[in-house]
Amino acid sequence: MIDDEQPILPDYGGANVCGIIPALLGPQPWTSSLPTWMPPVLAEAQQVVLFVLDGLGWDQLGTRHDIAPTISSLVGGPITSVAPTTTATALSSITTGLTPGEHGLVGYRMVLGGEVMNVLRWAVAGENRRRSNVPSDIQRFQAFMGCSVPIVSPAELTDSAFSEAHLSGGRPVGYRAPSSMAIEVADQLAAGEPFVYAYYAGVDKIAHERGFGAFYDAELRAADRLVGDLLDVLPPGAALLLTADHGQVQVGDNIVKPTDAVLSHVSMQSGEGRFRWLHAHRGAADDLLVAATEEFGDTGWVIGRDELLEQGWFGPTVSPQVAGRLGDVAILARDDVSYFDPDDSGPFELVCRHGSMTSAEVYVPLLAGMPR
């Protein structure tokens, strides 16, 4: 964990989640050309299982080694996620090997066609947008470097629009219960698949709903057992590579509501609670930046879109089309707070959140192990 006085920018050219798939499925065999930030044990593997534990940050793991002894026994270290540190964006960068500015899924809630779409649900105000916002049009790049990779993930996700957008070209292998995951992975390895992608969302769900505490620790123990199950089914010469999309911050009821001094300049909001985009009325972007800085500067970083683009927050390349999905002013939480938007709500109040660029959210594990 490091000082969060300044936002942590993703290391897109180095140890970053968007570099995992290119390192494993790129033109050079991983056995001969691994980047130095990848666990070296992979160079000995003929088969690799990439296991994404949604929501497991490096900082959270670092204070719970006793709860997750199997994960903690793996070899490797932390790498950076992307901006924003949110599932829709980070999973897309993991699977496509592209920066957010390239794949274009630049947030949990982003503007398309003048309205704000929830990317995970692919919906606007609860109404499905799969026909008007065709996933393959919004995110045009194939996953896994164009390789036909088996995707072992919850069965209920296999046909979703977001899965179509960030897993295109893969072959879904849905599991009905977490206990089935290792069996499905083992079947794929036994069939000779050189690479298998597996995904589990339980840690993220419990953190959102229950925060840190007994429920989170119980879920992390369960996830640790899943990792043990995966290690146990690896055949000789296979390796497990574990990573995550983002970490977590416990916010609770520390919700900061914008006042009329800010909202008078705002036409709509997008993003999420810890990486909130404010979209200005025509001609009001400068005034909005001033007002937002005055109002939110004590709890977060307030930055204009042009500055974020110039500093490469979303990668070195951002097309005008993708830039148009961003707001005019970003508010990124530095403290353990969330910024309120009445249109960004769900069935329950989130206890833990993510999205901003603090140590707890940016750093994720990249750990590997061979059969036990």
Secondary structure by P-SEA (a helix, b strand, c coil): cccccbbbbbccccccccccccccccccccccccccccccccccccbbbbbbcccccaaaaaaccccccccccbbbbbbbbcccccaaaaaaaaaacccccccccccccccccccccccccccccccccccccccccccccccccccccccccccccccccccccccccccccccccccaaaaaaaaaaaacccbbbbbbcaaaaaaacccccaaaaaaaaaaaaaaaaaaaaccccbbbbbbbcccccccccbbbbbccccccccccccccccbbbbbbcccaaaaaaaaaaaccccccccccaaaaaaaccccccccaaaaaacccbbbbbcccbbbbbcccccccccccccccccccccbbbbcccccc
